[in-house]
Amino acid sequence: MKKIKYIIFDLGAVLLNIDYQKTIDEFKKLGVKNASKFYSKKTQKNIFDLLECGKISEQRFVDKFQEKYDKASYAEIISAWNALLLDLPQSRVNLLKKIRKKYDIFLLSNTNSIHINEFRKQIGETKYIEFYNLFKKVYYSYEIGFRKPNKEAFQIILNENNMNPREVLFVDDSPQHIKGASLLGIQTYHLKDNEEISSVLPDIIQ
């Protein structure tokens, strides 16, 4: 691996523990048929893309959901959507504190206002601000208008921070996102399901 100056981290399943199956199961309870095709790690319906690109509001997201599953209440839909969010291990936060002393670190996440609001609530505002401030800059898809693996999501970071892509390492758990970054010349590491970022990262960047 060539010399690295910058590291871009994914959030879900890299730093923040998540479980897609929990949301799939909750969607099933709301009457969603073939819920794993409706939403999963690998695929999702357009309603989720729109939400994660900031094209629709939280209210519009719920309205569109209820157009097809009208027995689900607002609170039930939000709760089901947030079910996948788990914990943020302190060991990973500690790792970021060490890494940022040597590298400029960034966060790039396909996410939405509903999940971020719940994430902040779960870990508390003080810890959230501490986490957020570990990064030179945070890029949430719903704020920048683009999702991975679209090249625009990566290009925004490269352009804003005058980065040479060959000096950037991108760490993500989704192979399609890794491929998108690689097409721009960014160095990548695909974090597997059984890998822990705090264990593999020191070896990657030596």
N, C-alpha and C positions, 0 to 999 in steps of 0.2 A: 504494500500500500504506500502510495506517494505521500510526501509531507502534507500534513493536515494543519490548517489554521482555524477552521471553523467546523462545528458539529451541529447538524440539525436533527433534533429528536422528534419523533412522533409522540403523541400523548398516550392514547388508549392502547393497552396491552404491551407497551414499552415502559412507560413510567407509571401510569395509572392502571391498576388491575381492572379488567372488565370481563363480563361473561355474556356474550351475545345470546346464549341459550335462555337466559333468564327473561330477556325481553321477548324472545320468540314464544316462550311458554306463556307469558302474560298476554301477548297478542292473541294466542289461541283461546284464552279464557274470555277474550272480548269478541270472539266469533270469527276471527281471521282464519280463513281456510288456507292451507299450504303456507303457513306462517313463515317457514324457513325460506320460501321463495319471495315472500312479501318483504322480508328484511333479514339479512344475515351479514356475516363478515365479507362474503364474496359478492353478494348482489343485494340490490334494494330497489324498491319502486321509486318512480320519479318524485313522488311527494317528499321523500327524504333528501333527494338531491337538491330540490328547491329550497328546503329548509336549511340545509347545510351550506348553501351558496348565498343565503340571505335574501332569496328571491320572494319568500313568503314569510309572514309573521307567525308567531306562536299560535295566535288565534286562528289564522287561516289554515295552519297545519291541522289543528283540531277540527275545524269545520270540514275540511276535505276528508279527514278520517271518518267523521260522523256521516258524511254523505253516503258512505257504503256500510258503515257499522253504526247505525243510528241509536242502538241501545247502549252504547258506551258513553259514559259521562265524561266531561272535561277532565275531572280529577283522575278518573280511571285511565284515560289515554296518556296523560302526563306521567302517571305513576308507572304504567307499563313501559313507556319509552325510557324512563330513567332506571328501570330495574337492572339494566346491564352494568351500571356504575358500581364499582366496588371500592377498594381502598387504595391509598397512596402510601406505599411502604417508606418508612423513614430512611431505610438503607439507600434507597434510590435518590432521595433528596440529599443525603450526605454525599453521595457520589457526585452529584451535580455541583455541589459546593467545592469539591476538589477539582473537578474537571474545568470549571470556569476560571480557575487561577491560571490555567495555561492556554485555554482555547476560548474563543468567542462562541457561545452556545445559543441556539435558537430553538424555538418550538414551532412546529408546523402540524396542525391537527385538522382533520375533517371532523368538524363538530358544529354545534348549534347553540343558540342562546339558552334553550331549555336544559341541555346537559351541563353547560358551564354554570348556570345558576344553581343547579343541584350540586355540582361538584364543589362550588364555593360554600354552599350550605353544609355539606357533609363534613368537610375538613375545617370549616370555620374561616371567617374573613382574615384573621391574622395570619394563619398558616397559608391561606391562598395567596395573599399578597407577598409573603416571603417566597413562596414557590414561584410566582409570576416574575418576581424581580431577580430571580437567579439567571434569567435569560436576557441576552442583549436586546432581543425583541421577540414577542410572541405573535404568531400568525395563525389566527383561527379562520377557517374557510368561510364561515358566515360573515366575517368582517371584511375579508379581502375579495370575496365574490367568486373564488375558484376552489375546486377540490382537487386533491391528488387523485389520480396520477396525471391530471392535465398539466402540461408543461408550464402554463401560466402561473400556477401555484408556486412552483420552484423559481421561475424566472423573476417574480416579484422580489423574492428574497435576494437573489443574486444581484439584481440591478440596484436595489435600495442600499445594499451594503458593499457594493463594488467588489464582489467576490469573483475569484477565478474558480470555476466549478471543479477544477482538478485539485483544489486545495480544500474542498468541502467533503465532509463525511455525512451521509444521511443514514439514520438508523430507523427502521420501520419493520413492522411484523407482517405487512401485506406484500406479497410478491408483485402485484400489479403496480404498487406505488414505487417499489424498488426499481422496476423496469422503467417507469416514467422518469425517475431521477437519472438513471444511467444514460438515457438517451440524450441528456444534456451534458454528459461528461462528468457528472457528479460521482464521486466514490460512494459506495453503498455497503451497508451490512444488513442482511435480512435476518432479523431476530426470530428464531424458531420458537414454537410453542413451549418447548422444554428448556429454553435458555433464559437465564437471568442476566439482565443488563449489567448489574454490578459485578458479575463474574466475567463476562466476555469483553466488556468495553476496555478495561485496562490493557488486555492483550492486543486488541484491535489497533489501538492508537500508539503503541510503543514504537 
